[in-house]
Amino acid sequence: MHTSVLSALQIAVTVTLTGWMITGFTPLPGRWLRWKMFCRATFTIITLTGTTKDGRAEPVNVYLHLSPGSFILGPPQLQTILNHLTANGRYDRIDGHGRVLSANGEHTVEVRAGRVVL
């Protein structure tokens, strides 16, 4: 009988902790990932197309230009990378669209002629 009480207590604690962990990751209205680790992070998910000097269009992967191990890309960092890619002559123009995810919610973002527009 003692082991069944212990097992019931273990199951109750496990279910309670699991429920608490799951609700910690659920979004509040207007919020994205309310878990404290993500509360100040801003993520940009974007698809870009660059036009080269000879007029060819090709996909641009800005995530290749982040520091090793980095995955957080906010609009200011995106603009810096776009400035670098156009200033060094690799692309004449970069355009695209995507989303910005932050503690303030999800917003659309566009890139027009190498400029980030929120």
Secondary structure by P-SEA (a helix, b strand, c coil): caaaaaaaaaaaaaaaaaaaaaaaacccccccccccccccbbbbbbbbbbbcccbbbbbbccccccccccccccaaaaaaaaaaaaaaccccbbbbbbbbbccccbbbbbbccccccc
